[in-house]
Amino acid sequence: MERTGNLIELIADPDNLRLAFWKARKGKKDLDSIQPFADSLDENIDILRDQILSGQVMVGDYRYFKIFDPKERMICTGAFREHVLHHALMNVCHQRFEKCQVFDSYASRPCNGVHKSLRRAGDFSKKHGWFLKMDVRKFLTVLIMISLSLKYVDFLKTMHYWPFLTRSSIVIS
């Protein structure tokens, strides 16, 4: 992967953070967690910008809840502020991340949504007369969180984003 420098300034740009806020808010306008951030939008953007530039952004403020569709699952979501941070990162770094993606990865990728993944699965089912459907209870959630956290940390080290996060901010529970 080629190295790219000076991305922190692009990520922390107020216009990028404002765009990230609108993307994070899309479809969630009525949630109680968004309104306090929106009420002091300029102040929150300034605080987030200062934290990004100083390398003192703390993440890991997760909220856990259960859903029952079609079976019980534990869902983990970050605070709204972390969603804004995520969108700010992706606005700048998406094309760089895209180069590293596996072909059959469909989550959070433009033009690679549910319909495309279903067509791809349909193509495989026509080609092969069998498949394995497996769900190991709660194991996948932990495995994915550990794997993604470690890969993310490695990527940030490689791209010289590491000062952006502190080790204590990565929480795996």
LOKOL-954766 format. One record per residue (C-alpha): residue in three letters; x, y, z. Coordinates in steps of 0.2 Angstrom, whole numbers, plus 5000, padded with zeros to 4 digits. Example, Ala and Ser with C-alpha at 12.3 -4.5 7.8 and 13.67 -1.06 7.14 Angstrom:
<rotis>
Ala506249785039;Ser506849955036;
</rotis>
This chain:
<rotis>
Met500050005000;Glu500750174995;Arg500950295009;Thr500050465009;Gly500450605021;Asn499550755028;Leu497850675029;Ile497550725047;Glu497350905041;Leu496050845028;Ile495150735041;Ala495150885053;Asp494551015041;Pro492951095047;Asp492051075031;Asn492450885031;Leu491850875049;Arg490250965045;Leu489950845030;Ala490350705041;Phe489050765053;Trp487650775040;Lys488150595034;Ala488050525051;Arg486450615055;Lys485550555039;Gly484050445043;Lys484250475062;Lys483650645064;Asp482450595078;Leu483650505089;Asp483950585106;Ser485850565105;Ile486050675090;Gln485150825096;Pro486450885109;Phe487850865096;Ala486750965084;Asp486251105096;Ser488151145098;Leu488751095081;Asp490051225078;Glu490751205096;Asn490751015094;Ile491651025077;Asp492951135084;Ile493251015099;Leu493350865088;Arg494550955076;Asp495651005090;Gln495650825097;Ile496150755080;Leu497550885077;Ser498250855094;Gly498150665093;Gln497050655108;Val495450575101;Met494650445113;Val493550315106;Gly492650165114;Asp491150245121;Tyr490050105115;Arg488250075119;Tyr487549895119;Phe485849835115;Lys484949675110;Ile483849645095;Phe482749495091;Asp482649485072;Pro482549345069;Lys483549285084;Glu484249375099;Arg485849475095;Met486949595104;Ile487249755095;Cys488649875099;Thr488650055093;Gly489750195096;Ala489250365102;Phe488550485089;Arg490250585090;Glu491150425085;His489950405070;Val490450585065;Leu492350545067;His492050385056;His491250475042;Ala492650615043;Leu493950475041;Met493050385027;Asn492750545017;Val494550565016;Cys495250385017;His493850285008;Gln494850274991;Arg496350215000;Phe495450085010;Glu494450024995;Lys496149974987;Cys496349845001;Gln494649775001;Val494249594997;Phe493249574981;Asp491749494990;Ser491649625004;Tyr489949715003;Ala489649815019;Ser489850005019;Arg490450005001;Pro489650114987;Cys488850004973;Asn489149844984;Gly487549834994;Val486349694999;His485749664981;Lys487449644974;Ser487849524988;Leu486249424985;Arg486649414966;Arg488449354970;Ala487749224982;Gly486449164969;Asp487849144956;Phe488849034968;Ser487248934972;Lys486948894954;Lys488748844951;His488948734967;Gly487548614973;Trp487948634991;Phe488448775004;Leu488748785022;Lys487648905032;Met488448925050;Asp488149035064;Val489249015080;Arg488349105094;Lys489149265099;Phe490849195093;Leu490749295077;Thr490449455086;Val491949445097;Leu493049375083;Ile492549525071;Met492849655084;Ile494549585089;Ser495049565071;Leu494449735065;Ser495249825079;Leu496949745076;Lys496849775057;Tyr496349945060;Val497749985072;Asp498949905060;Phe498350005046;Leu498450165056;Lys500250125060;Thr500650095042;Met499850255036;His500550355050;Tyr498850395058;Trp499450315074;Pro499650475084;Phe497850505080;Leu497250365092;Thr497950315109;Arg498150135114;Ser496950155129;Ser495650205117;Ile495450035108;Val494249935119;Ile493849755115;Ser492549685127;
</rotis>
